[in-house]
Amino acid sequence: MIRPLALTALFFALTLPVQAETTEQLLQEILDRPMGNERINATIHADGTVSGNFNGQALGGAWEIRDGYYCRSLTLDGAPIGEDCIVLVRDQGGIRFDGEKGAKKGHIYYPAQ
C-alpha cells in the first residue's frame, strides 16, 4: 500500500519542470570537438579561440562566457565579421546557436563524425 506522504512526494516529483540545459553546460560538451553543417565546419576551443572554415574561407575568432551567454567575435579570411552573444540549445541531435541573446533563431551544428 502506498502511503499518502509517499504518494504526495511522487506527485510533486512528476510535476516539477525539467531543468533546461544552460549555454555553459552545452558549451562544455562541445569544446574542442569539430562541429558543422552543410556550410560551416568549426571548433570552439577551450583556450577561448574559434577555428574552422565557412564556404571555403578561413574562420577564426575568440569567445568568452559573458552573463551566461556564449559571446564570440569572428573573422572570415582575417576580416572581422562581428560579435554576437548566443544561447545554445539542444535541437534535432545537434546544438542550435540562437543569436542576439536568444532572440534570433540560429542554425543547428552537428558534431563531426
DABELMO-V446838 format. One record per backbone hydrogen bond with DSSP energy under -1.0 kcal/mol. NH is the residue of the N-H (numbers start at 1). CO is the residue of the C=O. E is the energy in kcal/mol with one decimal. If there is no record, write none. Layout:
NH;CO;E
NH;CO;E
This chain:
7;3;-2.5
8;4;-2.4
9;5;-2.3
10;6;-2.4
11;7;-2.3
12;8;-2.3
13;9;-2.2
14;10;-2.0
15;11;-1.1
26;22;-2.4
27;23;-2.5
28;24;-2.0
29;25;-1.2
30;26;-1.1
31;27;-1.4
32;44;-3.2
33;30;-2.0
35;42;-3.0
36;110;-1.8
37;40;-2.2
41;53;-2.4
42;35;-2.8
43;51;-3.1
45;49;-2.8
48;45;-1.8
50;61;-2.0
51;43;-2.1
52;59;-1.4
53;41;-2.8
54;57;-2.6
55;39;-2.2
57;54;-2.0
59;52;-2.8
60;75;-2.2
62;73;-2.1
63;48;-2.2
64;71;-2.3
66;69;-2.3
69;66;-1.9
70;86;-2.5
71;64;-2.9
72;84;-2.5
73;62;-2.6
74;82;-2.3
75;60;-2.7
76;79;-2.7
77;58;-3.5
79;76;-1.8
81;74;-2.8
84;72;-2.1
86;70;-2.6
87;98;-2.5
89;96;-2.1
91;94;-2.4
94;91;-2.2
95;109;-2.7
96;89;-3.7
97;107;-2.1
98;87;-2.8
99;104;-1.4
101;85;-3.5
103;100;-1.5
104;99;-2.4
109;95;-2.7
110;36;-3.1
112;34;-2.8
